[in-house]
Amino acid sequence: MTLVEHRTTGWMNGGAARTLLAATFAAYLATQQIAAAAPVEAGKGVDVAITAFKDVCLRSAPSFAAASAKAKRYGIKKLLTFGNAAMGMTDDKSLSVQIEPNRECAVTSPNRSNPALHAQFLRAISEFADKTPQANKAGTPFPGMVKGHRFVFQHDRKGGEAYVMLSLEK
């Protein structure tokens, strides 16, 4: 049993925990290539990666059917497909998106030194989810409901910024 599976026993099944771990690892690998890129800010002081997560992932949940089209608004021109999943990044490698319809959506960016990013992530989720634990710390997954569907959310800061939402529905 992995550490993620052990910590999430009771509110997430092992398969979902493994998928979250795989998504986080994929985001980690993707951000290793873009870690040197300069941070990019969106309007109103909200990081562009969080704005993209809100638009691409949260607004297209639970199916993520519109996520690919929304990713293009952020400079992601082409998504490569891997089975059901798709991944793409901007030309300058400052932002990447990973989408698996009806399963998961993640946005990654280089490391940011901004300590307010996790609070921005939680605020973005709270606009769509039934409840968001405001005391949650980066790296700790937490469950939430979006449009009547159960998801687990995580902001992983290791090797870059990864904003992940994973469906707990079968």
Backbone as CSV, one residue per row, in Angstrom:
resi,resn,N_x,N_y,N_z,CA_x,CA_y,CA_z,C_x,C_y,C_z
1,MET,0.853,-1.175,0.000,0.000,0.000,0.000,0.896,1.235,0.000
2,THR,0.632,2.168,-0.927,1.433,3.384,-0.990,1.037,4.331,0.124
3,LEU,1.864,5.358,0.358,1.573,6.351,1.380,0.256,7.056,1.101
4,VAL,0.003,7.399,-0.172,-1.252,8.067,-0.522,-2.430,7.152,-0.225
5,GLU,-2.318,5.859,-0.597,-3.408,4.922,-0.328,-3.650,4.802,1.173
6,HIS,-2.576,4.720,1.949,-2.708,4.583,3.390,-3.403,5.806,4.002
7,ARG,-2.986,6.997,3.592,-3.544,8.221,4.161,-4.975,8.490,3.725
8,THR,-5.386,7.920,2.607,-6.719,8.220,2.094,-7.712,7.095,2.323
9,THR,-7.290,6.028,2.971,-8.196,4.920,3.252,-9.366,5.448,4.060
10,GLY,-10.546,5.099,3.659,-11.745,5.561,4.349,-12.550,6.540,3.524
11,TRP,-11.908,7.394,2.756,-12.680,8.329,1.937,-12.310,8.247,0.464
12,MET,-11.303,7.435,0.121,-10.930,7.268,-1.270,-10.463,5.819,-1.440
13,ASN,-10.916,5.165,-2.515,-10.481,3.790,-2.735,-9.049,3.758,-3.251
14,GLY,-8.418,2.578,-3.205,-7.022,2.430,-3.607,-6.768,2.812,-5.047
15,GLY,-7.696,2.466,-5.950,-7.527,2.807,-7.361,-7.495,4.308,-7.571
16,ALA,-8.370,5.020,-6.881,-8.385,6.482,-7.000,-7.099,7.068,-6.432
17,ALA,-6.630,6.502,-5.338,-5.378,6.976,-4.738,-4.211,6.752,-5.686
18,ARG,-4.167,5.590,-6.349,-3.097,5.317,-7.302,-3.183,6.283,-8.488
19,THR,-4.397,6.576,-8.953,-4.560,7.498,-10.075,-4.112,8.901,-9.681
20,LEU,-4.469,9.336,-8.468,-4.024,10.643,-7.983,-2.508,10.681,-7.902
21,LEU,-1.922,9.612,-7.390,-0.476,9.531,-7.295,0.148,9.591,-8.682
22,ALA,-0.424,8.873,-9.651,0.089,8.881,-11.021,-0.038,10.270,-11.637
23,ALA,-1.172,10.939,-11.397,-1.369,12.286,-11.941,-0.365,13.262,-11.340
24,THR,-0.141,13.129,-10.040,0.821,14.002,-9.371,2.225,13.743,-9.902
25,PHE,2.564,12.463,-10.099,3.873,12.116,-10.631,4.035,12.651,-12.055
26,ALA,2.997,12.506,-12.877,3.055,13.021,-14.249,3.240,14.537,-14.241
27,ALA,2.542,15.202,-13.333,2.684,16.656,-13.216,4.097,17.013,-12.774
28,TYR,4.649,16.219,-11.856,6.008,16.438,-11.379,6.993,16.314,-12.538
29,LEU,6.844,15.260,-13.351,7.740,15.073,-14.488,7.610,16.213,-15.482
30,ALA,6.372,16.634,-15.734,6.148,17.722,-16.688,6.754,19.020,-16.190
31,THR,6.633,19.286,-14.887,7.140,20.551,-14.369,8.646,20.562,-14.231
32,GLN,9.293,19.397,-14.196,10.751,19.379,-14.166,11.315,20.049,-15.411
33,GLN,10.629,19.882,-16.542,11.093,20.463,-17.784,10.838,21.961,-17.844
34,ILE,9.873,22.450,-17.079,9.503,23.859,-17.195,9.830,24.654,-15.937
35,ALA,10.558,24.063,-14.995,10.810,24.697,-13.705,11.579,26.007,-13.835
36,ALA,12.363,26.179,-14.882,13.157,27.393,-15.019,12.379,28.544,-15.656
37,ALA,11.182,28.294,-16.121,10.400,29.337,-16.788,9.976,30.421,-15.799
38,ALA,9.837,31.625,-16.282,9.454,32.744,-15.421,7.981,32.665,-15.062
39,PRO,7.616,33.092,-13.842,6.209,33.091,-13.464,5.407,34.057,-14.328
40,VAL,4.164,33.712,-14.555,3.264,34.539,-15.338,2.060,34.835,-14.469
41,GLU,1.653,36.059,-14.379,0.518,36.432,-13.539,-0.701,36.742,-14.389
42,ALA,-1.867,36.409,-13.882,-3.131,36.731,-14.534,-3.695,37.984,-13.873
43,GLY,-4.837,38.427,-14.352,-5.467,39.609,-13.793,-5.855,39.442,-12.332
44,LYS,-6.004,40.557,-11.635,-6.449,40.611,-10.246,-5.504,39.895,-9.283
45,GLY,-4.229,39.745,-9.643,-3.260,39.140,-8.747,-3.376,37.635,-8.594
46,VAL,-4.206,36.989,-9.387,-4.350,35.540,-9.323,-3.398,34.931,-10.343
47,ASP,-2.634,33.932,-9.917,-1.674,33.283,-10.791,-2.376,32.701,-12.018
48,VAL,-1.736,32.778,-13.156,-2.339,32.313,-14.401,-2.624,30.810,-14.366
49,ALA,-1.799,30.024,-13.686,-2.042,28.581,-13.610,-3.321,28.288,-12.826
50,ILE,-3.587,29.063,-11.786,-4.817,28.876,-11.009,-6.015,29.353,-11.807
51,THR,-5.848,30.442,-12.531,-6.917,30.914,-13.415,-7.219,29.849,-14.473
52,ALA,-6.174,29.243,-15.021,-6.364,28.176,-16.016,-7.031,26.960,-15.376
53,PHE,-6.620,26.576,-14.163,-7.245,25.446,-13.474,-8.739,25.704,-13.279
54,LYS,-9.062,26.914,-12.881,-10.467,27.283,-12.665,-11.258,27.184,-13.971
55,ASP,-10.705,27.737,-15.039,-11.404,27.757,-16.322,-11.403,26.396,-17.003
56,VAL,-10.251,25.753,-17.085,-10.120,24.488,-17.807,-10.739,23.329,-17.032
57,CYS,-10.417,23.221,-15.758,-10.844,22.045,-14.980,-12.180,22.260,-14.262
58,LEU,-12.248,23.263,-13.407,-13.451,23.438,-12.593,-14.684,23.765,-13.429
59,ARG,-14.534,24.629,-14.419,-15.695,25.006,-15.235,-16.140,23.893,-16.178
60,SER,-15.254,22.962,-16.504,-15.641,21.882,-17.413,-15.992,20.593,-16.664
61,ALA,-15.871,20.605,-15.344,-16.222,19.412,-14.543,-17.731,19.210,-14.596
62,PRO,-18.218,18.006,-14.472,-17.498,16.794,-14.101,-16.948,16.001,-15.283
63,SER,-17.350,16.304,-16.499,-16.930,15.463,-17.633,-15.587,15.896,-18.228
64,PHE,-15.218,17.149,-18.050,-14.024,17.750,-18.651,-14.094,17.745,-20.174
65,ALA,-15.301,17.634,-20.719,-15.489,17.577,-22.167,-15.006,18.858,-22.854
66,ALA,-15.181,19.996,-22.226,-14.785,21.266,-22.831,-13.372,21.688,-22.442
67,ALA,-12.679,20.884,-21.658,-11.369,21.266,-21.129,-10.340,21.511,-22.232
68,SER,-10.319,20.688,-23.260,-9.337,20.839,-24.346,-9.506,22.178,-25.058
69,ALA,-10.736,22.543,-25.341,-10.994,23.821,-26.013,-10.611,24.990,-25.111
70,LYS,-10.913,24.870,-23.832,-10.575,25.937,-22.892,-9.058,26.076,-22.730
71,ALA,-8.318,24.973,-22.813,-6.861,25.010,-22.674,-6.225,25.854,-23.776
72,LYS,-6.843,25.887,-24.938,-6.302,26.670,-26.055,-6.274,28.163,-25.735
73,ARG,-7.182,28.614,-24.890,-7.210,30.030,-24.483,-5.960,30.423,-23.694
74,TYR,-5.252,29.429,-23.196,-4.062,29.680,-22.380,-2.778,29.374,-23.143
75,GLY,-2.885,29.246,-24.468,-1.704,29.061,-25.304,-1.311,27.622,-25.552
76,ILE,-2.124,26.686,-25.122,-1.837,25.278,-25.371,-2.463,24.935,-26.718
77,LYS,-1.619,24.846,-27.732,-2.104,24.698,-29.103,-2.454,23.264,-29.456
78,LYS,-1.687,22.312,-28.955,-1.890,20.919,-29.338,-1.823,20.033,-28.102
79,LEU,-2.807,19.150,-27.988,-2.809,18.176,-26.909,-2.446,16.813,-27.489
80,LEU,-1.460,16.168,-26.899,-1.075,14.825,-27.306,-1.941,13.842,-26.546
81,THR,-2.411,12.813,-27.244,-3.283,11.844,-26.586,-2.507,10.597,-26.199
82,PHE,-2.871,10.061,-25.051,-2.308,8.829,-24.509,-3.485,7.997,-24.041
83,GLY,-4.025,7.159,-24.931,-5.246,6.429,-24.606,-6.387,7.415,-24.498
84,ASN,-7.055,7.455,-23.361,-8.136,8.414,-23.126,-7.628,9.771,-22.663
85,ALA,-6.405,9.831,-22.178,-5.856,11.058,-21.609,-5.192,11.918,-22.679
86,ALA,-5.080,13.210,-22.376,-4.408,14.155,-23.267,-3.542,15.083,-22.439
87,MET,-2.421,15.495,-23.011,-1.496,16.391,-22.322,-0.939,17.381,-23.324
88,GLY,-0.780,18.626,-22.885,-0.192,19.637,-23.748,0.415,20.747,-22.924
89,MET,1.281,21.532,-23.563,1.880,22.669,-22.866,2.064,23.835,-23.819
90,THR,2.283,24.986,-23.227,2.495,26.192,-24.016,3.860,26.117,-24.702
91,ASP,4.052,26.933,-25.736,5.324,26.946,-26.461,6.493,27.282,-25.546
92,ASP,6.275,28.183,-24.603,7.364,28.564,-23.694,7.482,27.633,-22.487
93,LYS,6.660,26.582,-22.453,6.672,25.559,-21.401,6.365,26.125,-20.009
94,SER,5.615,27.214,-19.982,5.274,27.832,-18.696,3.978,27.305,-18.098
95,LEU,3.233,26.520,-18.866,1.948,26.006,-18.396,1.658,24.693,-19.121
96,SER,1.180,23.703,-18.382,0.763,22.459,-19.029,-0.575,22.011,-18.471
97,VAL,-1.267,21.216,-19.262,-2.588,20.710,-18.897,-2.610,19.211,-19.162
98,GLN,-3.204,18.463,-18.226,-3.425,17.033,-18.395,-4.911,16.778,-18.162
99,ILE,-5.544,16.076,-19.107,-6.987,15.854,-19.042,-7.287,14.395,-19.349
100,GLU,-8.114,13.790,-18.537,-8.677,12.484,-18.844,-10.182,12.623,-18.649
101,PRO,-10.966,12.606,-19.733,-12.410,12.834,-19.621,-13.062,11.960,-18.552
102,ASN,-13.953,12.583,-17.803,-14.708,11.938,-16.727,-13.827,11.408,-15.602
103,ARG,-12.548,11.722,-15.591,-11.651,11.162,-14.584,-10.800,12.201,-13.865
104,GLU,-9.977,12.970,-14.616,-9.090,13.919,-13.959,-8.725,15.086,-14.844
105,CYS,-8.330,16.159,-14.181,-7.856,17.357,-14.867,-6.790,17.985,-13.984
106,ALA,-5.681,18.374,-14.594,-4.593,18.989,-13.833,-3.954,20.086,-14.666
107,VAL,-3.494,21.121,-13.975,-2.749,22.214,-14.593,-1.452,22.339,-13.815
108,THR,-0.334,22.426,-14.527,0.958,22.558,-13.865,1.699,23.774,-14.395
109,SER,2.600,24.279,-13.561,3.434,25.417,-13.928,4.760,25.282,-13.182
110,PRO,5.721,26.122,-13.498,6.983,26.097,-12.754,6.760,26.482,-11.288
111,ASN,7.755,26.207,-10.462,7.699,26.638,-9.056,7.493,28.141,-8.980
112,ARG,6.698,28.556,-8.040,6.484,29.969,-7.756,6.889,30.198,-6.299
113,SER,7.481,31.309,-6.024,7.859,31.611,-4.644,6.716,32.259,-3.873
114,ASN,5.582,32.425,-4.504,4.438,33.102,-3.909,3.763,32.217,-2.860
115,PRO,3.817,32.590,-1.572,3.189,31.776,-0.529,1.659,31.828,-0.559
116,ALA,1.075,32.739,-1.325,-0.386,32.883,-1.381,-1.032,31.939,-2.407
117,LEU,-0.241,31.176,-3.140,-0.806,30.332,-4.197,-1.794,29.305,-3.665
118,HIS,-1.483,28.676,-2.548,-2.393,27.646,-2.045,-3.732,28.266,-1.641
119,ALA,-3.697,29.435,-1.032,-4.941,30.126,-0.669,-5.738,30.477,-1.930
120,GLN,-5.051,30.883,-3.005,-5.725,31.172,-4.274,-6.381,29.906,-4.831
121,PHE,-5.670,28.777,-4.736,-6.197,27.492,-5.189,-7.459,27.128,-4.411
122,LEU,-7.418,27.259,-3.102,-8.588,26.945,-2.274,-9.762,27.870,-2.593
123,ARG,-9.498,29.158,-2.805,-10.576,30.098,-3.155,-11.203,29.730,-4.493
124,ALA,-10.374,29.341,-5.478,-10.910,28.948,-6.791,-11.830,27.742,-6.641
125,ILE,-11.422,26.761,-5.872,-12.241,25.565,-5.667,-13.522,25.914,-4.923
126,SER,-13.424,26.803,-3.943,-14.610,27.141,-3.141,-15.708,27.800,-3.973
127,GLU,-15.377,28.354,-5.126,-16.389,28.928,-6.014,-17.249,27.851,-6.675
128,PHE,-16.751,26.614,-6.722,-17.434,25.534,-7.430,-17.805,24.360,-6.534
129,ALA,-17.049,24.119,-5.488,-17.249,22.943,-4.637,-18.156,23.259,-3.463
130,ASP,-18.786,22.205,-2.916,-19.694,22.362,-1.793,-18.988,22.871,-0.549
131,LYS,-17.787,22.382,-0.290,-17.015,22.868,0.857,-15.540,22.682,0.558
132,THR,-14.755,23.628,1.023,-13.316,23.588,0.831,-12.663,23.843,2.176
133,PRO,-11.811,22.933,2.643,-11.170,23.138,3.934,-10.131,24.255,3.872
134,GLN,-10.438,25.398,4.438,-9.546,26.548,4.358,-8.255,26.350,5.142
135,ALA,-8.224,25.375,6.050,-7.010,25.088,6.810,-6.135,24.053,6.111
136,ASN,-6.539,23.596,4.934,-5.775,22.590,4.195,-4.400,23.128,3.841
137,LYS,-3.411,22.275,3.887,-2.044,22.650,3.524,-1.702,22.080,2.156
138,ALA,-0.838,22.766,1.407,-0.408,22.288,0.097,0.167,20.887,0.243
139,GLY,-0.136,20.032,-0.708,0.350,18.664,-0.690,-0.600,17.682,-0.035
140,THR,-1.622,18.196,0.649,-2.583,17.328,1.324,-3.868,17.272,0.505
141,PRO,-4.228,16.088,-0.001,-5.460,15.979,-0.786,-6.693,16.136,0.097
142,PHE,-7.772,16.619,-0.497,-9.037,16.741,0.231,-10.194,16.517,-0.728
143,PRO,-11.300,15.964,-0.221,-12.459,15.697,-1.085,-13.374,16.911,-1.189
144,GLY,-14.174,16.917,-2.247,-15.184,17.947,-2.436,-16.172,17.517,-3.496
145,MET,-17.327,18.169,-3.509,-18.369,17.877,-4.496,-18.470,19.054,-5.462
146,VAL,-18.478,18.759,-6.760,-18.677,19.764,-7.798,-19.806,19.256,-8.683
147,LYS,-20.872,20.038,-8.774,-22.039,19.684,-9.583,-22.550,18.281,-9.256
148,GLY,-22.559,17.951,-7.977,-23.079,16.666,-7.519,-22.145,15.485,-7.698
149,HIS,-20.917,15.718,-8.110,-19.942,14.650,-8.317,-18.790,14.801,-7.331
150,ARG,-18.302,13.671,-6.827,-17.222,13.670,-5.843,-15.856,13.744,-6.530
151,PHE,-15.000,14.607,-6.015,-13.638,14.778,-6.513,-12.688,14.852,-5.332
152,VAL,-11.430,14.593,-5.606,-10.372,14.882,-4.645,-9.486,15.933,-5.309
153,PHE,-9.063,16.909,-4.519,-8.251,18.025,-5.002,-6.897,17.987,-4.307
154,GLN,-5.874,18.464,-5.024,-4.559,18.569,-4.410,-3.749,19.634,-5.111
155,HIS,-2.994,20.392,-4.309,-2.011,21.337,-4.823,-0.657,20.798,-4.388
156,ASP,0.106,20.302,-5.351,1.423,19.737,-5.067,2.475,20.749,-5.499
157,ARG,3.379,21.116,-4.596,4.396,22.123,-4.880,5.772,21.529,-5.117
158,LYS,5.879,20.216,-5.187,7.184,19.570,-5.381,7.557,19.578,-6.859
159,GLY,8.631,20.246,-7.205,9.100,20.268,-8.585,8.317,21.189,-9.491
160,GLY,7.455,21.991,-8.950,6.600,22.891,-9.705,5.283,23.019,-8.989
161,GLU,4.341,23.689,-9.606,3.004,23.833,-9.030,2.064,22.932,-9.821
162,ALA,1.434,21.981,-9.153,0.467,21.089,-9.803,-0.874,21.254,-9.106
163,TYR,-1.895,21.620,-9.873,-3.256,21.780,-9.372,-4.072,20.648,-9.979
164,VAL,-4.553,19.737,-9.137,-5.134,18.499,-9.612,-6.547,18.316,-9.054
165,MET,-7.454,17.830,-9.901,-8.761,17.346,-9.441,-9.005,16.003,-10.084
166,LEU,-9.384,15.037,-9.249,-9.540,13.659,-9.664,-10.923,13.180,-9.252
167,SER,-11.667,12.638,-10.190,-13.009,12.144,-9.903,-12.946,10.898,-9.047
168,LEU,-13.851,10.824,-8.079,-13.973,9.638,-7.242,-15.150,8.793,-7.705
169,GLU,-15.788,9.179,-8.809,-16.916,8.446,-9.363,-16.388,7.289,-10.203
170,LYS,-17.154,6.234,-10.267,-16.743,5.069,-11.084,-17.297,5.192,-12.481
